[in-house]
Amino acid sequence: MTVPFLLAPMAELSHRPLRELIEGFSGPGSGCDEYFTEMISAGPLLGGGPFESWYMDAGPCPERVVYQLVGSDPEQIVRAAILLDSRECLGIDINMGCAAPAIRRTGAGVAWMASIDKAGSLIARVRQVVKKRLSVKLRIGFEDDFDYLLNFCRRLEGEGVELVTLHPRTAGEKFKRSPRWDYVTALRRELHIPVAGNGDIASAADLLHRADMGGPVMVGRAAVRHPWIFAQARSAQAQGMALGARIDLEETALRFLELLTRYQPPEFHISRALRFFNYFCDNLKWAHYVKTLLNREKTPGGIERALRGYFGEHPEERYTKY
Ligand SMILES: Cc1cc2nc3c(=O)[nH]c(=O)nc-3n(C[C@H](O)[C@H](O)[C@H](O)COP(=O)(O)O)c2cc1C
């Protein structure tokens, strides 16, 4: 059974240029099945902020895009959900997992996990207005308490949520602590809806290993480091082994820059380029050095020159195999 592969919502990373890049490695139906967007704040979206049209750009495959909403005010979340649901997309996801202090403090993200009743009432209201697939992304909660997580998810399921994604760490845990994938398995056993698992997948082999557990799998940072990861895993599934395709890292890096300037507003170019290359440069032997070079640059043109200069000096770094 092939299980769906999902791109994780990641602020400043899960946008159209990354989707275009990932799609470029994939044949039809052979790459990433669902693209979650970076979280979109309900309030600014409704206020018609200057950048909201960029956040809502679901290209190049809107039918596989899931808009992720973040917010603390139920009224705003409901109205924002109506707005996004009216666009071409696969579904709407509510962020109940983000543990960044700036989000949590406002009562958004993982703060929703503090009260089953509040979260349940929010979902009941959102369910009434969302016609497309409704999903929730969450963590274990504030404590390492599986029973609480299960009750929380049962309530979501009862209110009409059709998919949950579990990033199995508690609200206070950073990436250092290993994710508890056994909680994903246990939750799948108890719920009637699909449970996507997410956390620390580093390679196509890891992705296939998690896919063998029998449910949707979501990949975040590794899909920025290796935008070919979904295509690689699918071809391995189809051929029964990993293909020895050659990836041109210089060409991939420059293609990303080109997509970024084509599909994002100038105000976003530098911050988003640096976010992306912070992960992508891990493919290179002198990653730290390249990141330092890029961090000095103030324009996409400067970043392009720095990348070309690096690959010019280190031609042996240009190709990687998967
Ligand atoms: C830079 C960055 C931004 C993120 N932004 C979001 C977000 O907007 N919404 C969300 O639900 N999770 C967000 N996350 C969490 C990821 O979706 C994912 O749960 C986490 O990175 C673990 O998956 P991974 O190990 O495959 O990266 C973010 C993570 C990172 C590293």
Ligand as a Chemical Component Dictionary entry (heavy atoms), coordinates in Angstrom:
data_LIG
# 
_chem_comp.id                   LIG 
_chem_comp.type                 NON-POLYMER 
_chem_comp.pdbx_formal_charge   0 
_chem_comp.three_letter_code    LIG 
# 
loop_
_chem_comp_atom.comp_id 
_chem_comp_atom.atom_id 
_chem_comp_atom.alt_atom_id 
_chem_comp_atom.type_symbol 
_chem_comp_atom.charge 
_chem_comp_atom.model_Cartn_x 
_chem_comp_atom.model_Cartn_y 
_chem_comp_atom.model_Cartn_z 
_chem_comp_atom.pdbx_ordinal 
LIG C1  C1  C 0 11.795 26.753 10.187 1  
LIG C2  C2  C 0 10.588 25.988 10.664 2  
LIG C3  C3  C 0 9.330  26.565 10.570 3  
LIG C4  C4  C 0 8.194  25.860 11.005 4  
LIG N1  N1  N 0 6.962  26.429 10.848 5  
LIG C5  C5  C 0 5.853  25.713 11.154 6  
LIG C6  C6  C 0 4.545  26.205 10.835 7  
LIG O1  O1  O 0 4.389  27.275 10.222 8  
LIG N2  N2  N 0 3.476  25.442 11.214 9  
LIG C7  C7  C 0 3.616  24.228 11.847 10 
LIG O2  O2  O 0 2.616  23.582 12.161 11 
LIG N3  N3  N 0 4.844  23.732 12.123 12 
LIG C8  C8  C 0 5.945  24.421 11.764 13 
LIG N4  N4  N 0 7.183  23.881 11.960 14 
LIG C9  C9  C 0 7.287  22.479 12.452 15 
LIG C10 C10 C 0 7.346  21.499 11.247 16 
LIG O3  O3  O 0 6.138  21.503 10.526 17 
LIG C11 C11 C 0 7.653  20.056 11.718 18 
LIG O4  O4  O 0 6.632  19.662 12.606 19 
LIG C12 C12 C 0 8.999  19.930 12.420 20 
LIG O5  O5  O 0 10.011 20.609 11.690 21 
LIG C13 C13 C 0 9.405  18.466 12.575 22 
LIG O6  O6  O 0 9.515  17.851 11.311 23 
LIG P1  P1  P 0 10.962 17.576 10.616 24 
LIG O7  O7  O 0 11.815 16.889 11.626 25 
LIG O8  O8  O 0 10.636 16.719 9.409  26 
LIG O9  O9  O 0 11.528 18.906 10.240 27 
LIG C14 C14 C 0 8.324  24.568 11.558 28 
LIG C15 C15 C 0 9.605  23.995 11.645 29 
LIG C16 C16 C 0 10.721 24.678 11.199 30 
LIG C17 C17 C 0 12.081 24.022 11.293 31 
# 
loop_
_chem_comp_bond.comp_id 
_chem_comp_bond.atom_id_1 
_chem_comp_bond.atom_id_2 
_chem_comp_bond.value_order 
_chem_comp_bond.pdbx_ordinal 
LIG C1  C2  SING 1  
LIG C2  C3  SING 2  
LIG C2  C16 DOUB 3  
LIG C3  C4  DOUB 4  
LIG C4  N1  SING 5  
LIG C4  C14 SING 6  
LIG N1  C5  DOUB 7  
LIG C5  C6  SING 8  
LIG C5  C8  SING 9  
LIG C6  O1  DOUB 10 
LIG C6  N2  SING 11 
LIG N2  C7  SING 12 
LIG C7  O2  DOUB 13 
LIG C7  N3  SING 14 
LIG N3  C8  DOUB 15 
LIG C8  N4  SING 16 
LIG N4  C9  SING 17 
LIG N4  C14 SING 18 
LIG C9  C10 SING 19 
LIG C10 O3  SING 20 
LIG C10 C11 SING 21 
LIG C11 O4  SING 22 
LIG C11 C12 SING 23 
LIG C12 O5  SING 24 
LIG C12 C13 SING 25 
LIG C13 O6  SING 26 
LIG O6  P1  SING 27 
LIG P1  O7  DOUB 28 
LIG P1  O8  SING 29 
LIG P1  O9  SING 30 
LIG C14 C15 DOUB 31 
LIG C15 C16 SING 32 
LIG C16 C17 SING 33 
# 
